Amino acid sequence: MRSRLAAQRKPWDIIVVGGGATGVGVAIDAAARGYDVLLLEQSDFGKGTSSRSTKLVHGGVRYLEQGDIGLVLEALKERGLLLQNAPHLVRDLAFIVPNYEWWEAPFYGFGLKLYQLLAGRYGFGKSRLLSREETLRELPNIRTEGLRGGAIYYDGQFDDARLLIHMVFTAFEQGATLLNYVEVTGLTKDSQGFVDGVVARDRETGEEFGAAGRVVINATGAFSDDLRRMAEPSAKPMIAPSQGVHLVFSREFLPGTSAIMVPHTSDGRVLFAIPWHGHVLVGTTDTPVSGATLDPVAQEAEIDFILSTAGQYLAKAPTRDDALSVFAGIRPLVRAQGGVSTAALSRDHVIHIDTSGLMTICGGKWTTYRHMAEDCVDQAATLAQLPERPSSTRQLKIHGSEGSSDASGHLGVYGSDAAEVLSLIKKDKRLGEVLHPALPYLKAEVIWAARQEMARTVEDVLARRTRALFLDARAALNMASTVADLMGSELNWDESSKTSQLASFRDLAASYLVHL
């Protein structure tokens, strides 16, 4: 990546600021069209919202109820394309809506049948009503008192951070240059006042450099308004940030293979309980927040809300003591006029061009990242007067998808790269050791992350290259020292660097622990 940056002598066709799903999606689409693309991310890829989702590739059942048919149709189609292009990271998952009132079966049964019909050839499975006995077979831990039955439908599930890393690989293979830990500190303008490049600082070396571009795309999600104000200090805010929180428990709370979907909660959001990487993920909340931070922290009221709502549906109500991890993410929702709650804001994406020529893409959702990117690059090419070329990403396979069926167990998320990870163990059997008995992650995965996946910190490995921090914060803390030793040998860290890395990770991990 650095050599590509150093070799660039002319302005980039497109400079993308932000390395989450939206920014990396734009980089893939633009590079696949043959444009010269530079992407800069201030932290690690997916450090923000893109690693903190509900882990669902879905059309959005609740948007159907809101009447947003267009968004549902788009998302259902994109869900199908994601399964086609990244089968090693996306799979179908059965969801059950338990019914406790007489009207729920016909109401949800009709809605879910419509959801299935809208999916058409991109459908994941047939929805139907379940008897009380069938519901209990699928959800052995559901609360039985008053249970009448349920409705089953199918959606998609994925590992968000791992998909993003494989998207970075894909963008690189298409010719894009992507760098993490490089912060854009300013924007440059031409004689007419139009943005024509960025000023950036490498956060590891402190080196500053400039990069010229025919168009600059702001894909910084919840931080979009900060970059817009660099170009125009008086820019009116576009983002209405909302915080979502998830708790993680052991599989004993949801021992089957199906997920639970509760369509209405007291804060207006859907609640999910989902099997994920051998654990159970429960969330999410919708809490308006005043601003975005890189490391959002769950509020005590949000934790209490999830515990109490989950306790209404599970035979064994989870407690704070049962929570292995808690994580929060900021939704970069597009601001509406008037006093609309964040739960009611549309998840459609918006492309906005400021008078300075800075292009901002925001809103949307993980599932629709590819379509968002295609739309954005179409408009960026027009703005920058680039040669017109069609998008090819509908058929573009994500890195790792070829031969992915050979991978088994937790290494399946690597797809075809799993063979490379295993080859490290063949060369050094010690790398086959697990990092902690509570989780399946191997020492070889740390080496692979440092060598091939641009992992630069202990956090990168434990939060996003593996999902240890999200699954079990205490286990992740116990692994940290071993991870620092392994990374240190790859990245030439001295003792001082290791100590600093461990201190930073321990500070972060403390916010993933649920306090009693």
N, C-alpha and C positions, 0 to 999 in steps of 0.2 A: 504494500500500500504506500509506504513512504517513498519507494523508488518511483512509483507511478506519479506521485505528487511532484517529486523533484524534476521529473522528465517533462512535465507539462510546460510548454513554452508559449502557448497561445491561450486566450481566454477559454474557460470551460463553457460548453453549451449551456449546462444547467448546474447550478450549485444548490444543493439541498441542505438545509439546516434542520437537524433533528433525526435521530437514529432509532425511532420507534417503528411500529408497523407501517404507519403512513409514509414516513420518510424513506424507509428502506423499500417499501412497495414502489414509490415513485422512482427510486434509483434503479430498481429492476426494470421497470417499464421503459424508462428513458434509455438505459444502456442497451436493452434488447432491441431498441429502434436504431441503434448505432450512434446515439448522441454521446458526447464526452461529458461524463457526470462525476462530480465531486460531492460527497456527503460528509458532513462534519457533525459529530455528536459530542456534547459537552461532558458527558459522563460515559456510562457503558450503554451499549445497545439494549434497549428495552428497560433501562433502569426505572423509567417512569411508569406510565399507565400500562404499557404493553406487556409487562410481566406480572401484572396485578389484577388480571381479569377473572371472570368466573369460569374460565377454561372451556367455554362453549362456542362451537361454530354453529350458529343458529339463525333461523329466520326471524325470530322474535315474536313469540306467541302473543305477548301483551301489546305489541304494536298493532296486531290484528284487531284486538278489542278496541284500540284507540281509533281504528278506521284507517290506519296508514298502510293501505294495501300495496302502494308502490314500493315502500321500503321493504315490506315483507317479501314481495316477489323478487326484488333485487337480491335480498339477503339469502333467500332460498336457492336461487340460481348460483350465487357465489359459494354457498355452502357445498353444493354439488361439485363445482369446479375445484374447490380446495381438496375435497376427498379424492378427486381424480388426479390432481397434481402433487399432492403430498400425502399419499396413503400411509406412509410410515408414521405420520404425526396426527392424522385425523381419523376418527372412527365413529361409527354410529353408536348411540346410547339410548336405551329405553327410558322414558320418563313416565312416571305415574302421578296422576292428580287424584289424591284420595277424596272420596265423597262422603260427607257427613250430613248433608241436607238433601231433601227429596229432589230439589230443583237442580242440583249440581250435575247429575248424570246427563240429562238432556241438554243442559246449557253448554257444558264443557265438551260433551260428545259431539255436538254440532260444530262448535268452534274448531276443534281439533281435526274433524273430518275436512272442514274447509281448508285448514292449514295444510293437510296432506294433499288435497286436490290442487292447491296453488303451487305446490312443489313440482307437480307434473313428473317429467322424466328424471328430475333431480331428487326425487323422494328417497328417504332413508328407510322407510318401513310404513306399514299400515296401522292407522290408529283404530282403536275399538274400545268398547265399554267392557269393564271387568266386573265379575261378581265379587261378593265379599270374600269368598274363599280364594279366588284367583288373586285378588289384591294382597291377601295375607301371604300367599305363596311367594309373590314377587317381593313383598316388603315384610319380612317376618318380624321386624322391630317396630312396625307402625302401631299407633295407639288404636286399640280395638273398640273402645267404648264409643258407641254411636256410629261405627263405621258401616256404611251401606254398600260400598264397592269402590270402583275407581275408573279412570279413563287412562289408556296408555297411548303414547305417541312417541315418535322417534326424532331425535335431533343429533347433532354432532358434538364431539368432544375433542379437545386437543391439548397439547402442552404449549402455551403461548410463547414463553421465552425460547424454548428449543426451536419452534417454528421460525422465530425471528432470526436466530443464529443461522439456520439453514437458508433463510432468505438473504442474509448478508453474504454467505457463500455464493448463492445464485447470482446476486448483483455483481460480485467480484468476477465470476465466471463469464458474465456478459460484458465485462470490461469496465465496470464502475470502480472508482476509487473511494473507499469508505474508511474513515478514521474515527475511533472512539477516543475519549479523553482529549478532545481538541475543542476548545470553547470559542464560539464566535463572539468577539468583544466589540465589534463595530461593523458598520456598513459603509461602503464607499459609493460616491455618486459622480456622474459625469457632469459636464458643463451645463446641461439642461436640468439637473437635479434628479435624474433617474438613477436608481440603484444599479450599480454595475460591478459589484463585487463585495467581498467580505474581508475583514481583518480578524485574524484568529490567533489563539495562543495555545500551544501544546502544554497541557497541564502537567505533564511528567517532566519535561525539560525546561519549561518556561520560555521556550523559543516562540517569538511572534513572527507571523508572516501574513502576506496579503494574497488573495486569490481573486482574479477577475472572472466575471461570468456574464453571459448574455442575458440570463435571467436568474434571479435568486428566489428559491421557493422556501417559505417558512412552514415547516412541518413539525413545529415544536410542541404541538398538543396544548396542554394546560398552560404552557409558557408563551403561547403565540403572541399575546398582547405585549409582552416584554420586548420581543424582537421588533414588533411593529412600531413601538415607541422609539426604538433606535433610529428608524427611518423618519418617523413623524412624531415628535414628542406630544403633539396634541391629539393623536389617534384615539378615537373612542373605543372602549373595550368591547371585544366580541365574545369573550369567554365567560360563561357562568359556571365556575367549577363546583363539582359535587363530589363528595367522598363516598366510596363504597368500601365496606369492610367484610372480610371473610374469616371464619374460624375453621381450624383443622382439627379433626379428632381421629382416633383409631377406627379401624373398620368394624369393630364390634357394634358401633351405633347404626351401621347400615350394611349388614353382612351380605346382602344379595348383590346382583349385578345391575340392578335398576336404580335410577335416581328418583327423587321426590321433587315435584314442583308444586308449590303453594301459590296459587294465582293472585291472592289478595292478602296483604299484610297491613298492619295499622299505619305504616309510613308510605303506603301506596305502591310499594315495589313487590315484585315477585320474589319469593324465597325458594332457593334451591338447596337440596342436600344431595351431593354428587359423589359417587366413588371416583377417586383419582389417585393414581400411583400407590395403590394399596392403603389409602387413607380415605377419610370422608371430609369433603369441603362443604361448609354451610355458609350461605350468605345470599343476598347482599343487602346493604343498607343504602339509603340515599339521603345524605346530609349535606346541605349547602355549606360551603366554606368560603371564607373571605378571599383566599388566595391559594396558589399552588406552591408546594414544596417538593423537593426531590425525594424526601423520606417522610411521607405523611404517616401520622400515628393514629391508631384507632382510639376513638373516644370511649370512655367507660360506658356511656349511655348506649352506644352502638353495640358493644359487647353484650350488655344486658338484654338489648332488644333481640339479638339473634338467639341467645340462650333461651329466652322466654318463649319466643315464637317456635323454635325447634322443639321445645318441651311440650308444646301443645299437640305435636304430631308424632313424636317418638315415644315408644313404650317406656324406654329408659331415658329420662330427661338429662341431657348433658349439663355439666357444671363447669365453672371456671377451672376447677382442678383437672378436668378431663381434656382441656384445650391444649394441644401440642404446639400450636402456633396461631398467631393472628396477623393478618396483613391488611393494609389499607391502600387504596388506589384512588387517584383523582380522575373523574370523568371530565374531559374538556368539552362540555356541552356548549352549543352556540346560544348566546343570550337571546331571549325573546323580549318583545315589547310588553310592558305591563307586568303585573305581579303573578307570573306563572311559576308554579313549583318546578324544581329541577326534575322531579319524577315525570312531569308531563311534557318536558321539552323533547322535541323531535331528535332522533338519532341520525337524521339525514346529514350528509356532509355539505359543507359550504366552501366555495372557492371565491376568495375576495382579493381584488387587486387595488392596493392603495394608490394614491396619486403619485407616489414616488416610484411606482412600478414594482414594488415588492409584492409577490404573490403569496397569499396565505391559504393553506388548506387545513380545515379543522372540522370538528364534529365527526359524524360517521361512527362506525363500529368495527371491531377486529374483523368480523366475517366479511365485510365489504371492502377491505383494504385494496384489493386488486382493481375493482371497478373505480374506486376513488382515485387510485394512481393513474389509471388510463385517462380518466376525465381531466385530471390535473395536467398531465403531460400534453394532452391535446391542446389545452389552452396555453400552456407555457410555450409550446412550439410556435403557436400563432403570435404570442406576445414578443418572443425573441426573434421572430422571422427565421426560424430554423426550417430546413427542408422538410416537407410534410411526409411523414412515414406512419403507417398504421401500427397499432399495438399488436403484439404477438403473445401476450401473457395468458390468454385463455387456454392455450395448449402448452405453455411453458412449464415443464416439470421442475419442481423445487429440488434443490440439491439433496441427495440422499435417497430419493424416491426409487431410483433404479436398483433392482436387486434387494429392496428393503425387506422382502418377505423372509430372507435368510436369517435376519436378526431375531433373537428370542429374549424373553425376560425384559428387564428394565433397559437393556441396551437397544431394544427395538426402536427407541426414539432417534437413534443415530442413523437408522436406515442402512444404506450401503457403507457408511463410515464405520459401522460396528466392527467389520472385519479388520479395519485399521487399528481400532482400539484394542481388539483381541491380539493383534500381532505384536503390540507393545508388551503384552503379558508373556507371549512366547519367548521374547528376547530377555525378559526379566520377570521371573515368576513372582517376585515380591510385589509387583504392580497388580497382581491379581487379588491382593488382600483388600477386604472391605475397610472403609474408613471408620465405620461405627456399626456395631451389631444391630442397631435399630433401623438402619437404612441400607439399601443394596449397593450404594455407590462404591466404586473401586478406585484405588490409587492411580490406575492407568488413565482414568477419566480426567484427573487433574493434569497429568502430563499432556494429554491430547488437547485439553482446553487451552493450556499455555502455549503449546506449539502451533496449533492449527486454528483455534477459534478466538484469537485475540483477547483472551482473558488476561487482565492486567493486575487484578487484585484478588485477595482471598474472597471478598464479597462476590466478585464476578463468578467465581467457581461455585460457591456454596448457595448463591441465590438464583443464578440464571443458567450457568452451564449444567449444573445439577440443580435440583430443586430442594436441597436439604433444608435450607433456612425456612422455606415456606411449609415444609411438611413437619418438621420437628426442630424447633429453635434450640432446645437444649442439646440435642444430638449434634446439631450444626456447630454449636459452641465447642463441644468436645472434639470435633474434627479439626477445628481451625488451626491448631498448632501443627498437625501433620500436613495439612494443605499448605501452610506457609513454608514448611521445610521443602516440600516437593516443588512448589512454585519457585522458591528461592533458588533452587539448583538449576532451574530452567531459565530464569530471568536475571540471574546473577545478583540477587539481593544480598546485601550484607546484613549483619545482625540488627543494626539500627533500623533498616528497612522492614525486616521481619517484625520487629517489635512494634513499629508504627502501624503496619498492616493489621496485626492482631488487635491492637488497641482500637483501631477504627471499626473493625468487624464486631468486637465485643460491644461497643457503644451502639451500633446499629441493631445487633441481635437482641439487645435488651428491650427494644420496642416491639419485637415479635413475641415476647413472652406475655402471657396473660397473668396478671397479678391477682392473687387471692384476696 
